Amino acid sequence: MPCIQTTTSVSVSDAQKSLLQSRFGKAIEIFPGKTERWLMLTLADNTPVCMAGDGETPAAFVEVSLVGKSDRAHFERMTAEICDILADVLSIRPDRVYVKYEEVAHWGWNGGNF
């Protein structure tokens, strides 16, 4: 039920994709009741991203959607973890990452809704 969508200006290799999948899969557990078993990931690489007037320095926009609510402390921890992951795996500086959170009341799956 959680989904992490990442858009980045850098090219991402298959090995890096696998590492992102593994690391995001562990990171989602920051939120109580969320596990990799239900996590959907999307990745759009080589996408022009201009931040603060700079379209040349690597950057990323990450959207995290969750069914239900969470609290500020979990969002803070997740933002720090996402920035660490992107710095480690893709060499994107934390000050070049935006993270957006969405708490979703209605989520469909397998012909029905949660």
Buried (B, 14 or more C-beta within 10 A) or exposed (E): BBBBBBBBBBEBEEEBBEBBBEBBBEBBEBBEEBEBEBBEBEBBBEBEBEBEEEEEBBBBBBBBBBBBEBEEEBBEEBBBBBBEBBBEBBEBEEEBBEBEBEEBEEBEEEEEEE
